[in-house]
Amino acid sequence: MAKITVMVYTTLRQRLGISKLGLEGATAREIVDGLCAYKKPDVEKLILDTEGHVRQHFVLTLNSEILDNKKIGRIPVKDGDILHVFPPVSGG
């Protein structure tokens, strides 16, 4: 299992009360699941849809590469990676 840093922004950072979190996992999906478990069920309901998939309006990047939310279970992570979780942006 890889040790990576998860960076969260804006409304998600406010809900969690932190801006970064160290998690372990083998895939990006395992890391997202760890993030959801951090403050379950609040964060889980915010990030995941009713089928357990990452909501499409969230943008995930792994070391600056944008990820396809539907394929995160097949994206391996390695020690030192940084997963950025950007919640939807709103406003005018």
N, C-alpha and C positions, 0 to 999 in steps of 0.2 A: 504494500500500500504506500502510496505517495503522500508526502506532507506538503500541502499547498496553502496558499493564502487566498481567502475570499474577501474581495472588496465590495462593499455595498454603498449605494448612493441615495440621496434625496429622501423620499418618503420611506423607503425600506430601511435606511440608516436610522431614521427617527423611530420607526417601530421597534427595531432591534436594540436601539440604544448604543450601538457600536458602529464603527466604520470598517473594521476588518476583523476577520476571524480565522484562526488556523484550524484546518480540517484534514482528515485523512481519507483516501479512497483510491480506487483504481481507475475510475472513469469520471467524466464530468457529471454524469447522472448521480453517482454515489456522493459526490461533493454537494450537489444541489439537495439531495435527500438529507445530508447532514446539516445543511443550512436550514432546511424546513424543520428538522427535529430540534433545532436550537431553541425556538420558542413556539412549539407546536401548541395548538392548531392555528394560531394567528398567522404565522408566516406561511405555513403550508397552504392555507386557504387563499392567501394573497398571491403566491407564486404559482400554485398548481391549479389546473382546471378540475372539473368534476371527474374526469377520466384519469387524473394523476399525471397529466402532461404539463410541462412548463407553458404557462400562458404565452401566446404568440406576441403580445405587446411588450414582453420583457426581452431585453437584449442581453445576451451572455457573450462575453469575450474571454478567450483563453490566451493569455500573453498577446493581447492586441488583435487576435484573429476572431472575427465574428463567428459564432457557432450557430448551426441549424438546431433549433430547440427540439426538433423531432428526432435528431440523431445523437443526442448527448450521451446516450447509453453506450455508444460505440466509439466515443472519443476518449482515448487514454490520457491520463494525467501523469506527470512525473514530479519528483521532488523539486521544489522551488517554483513551480508554476504559480501563476496568479489568475484566478477566475474573477472577472468583474461582472457584477449583476446590476444592470441598469433598469429600474422600474420605468413604467410609461411616463412620458413627459406631457404635462398639460399646461394650459394657460394661454394667454393671448397677447 
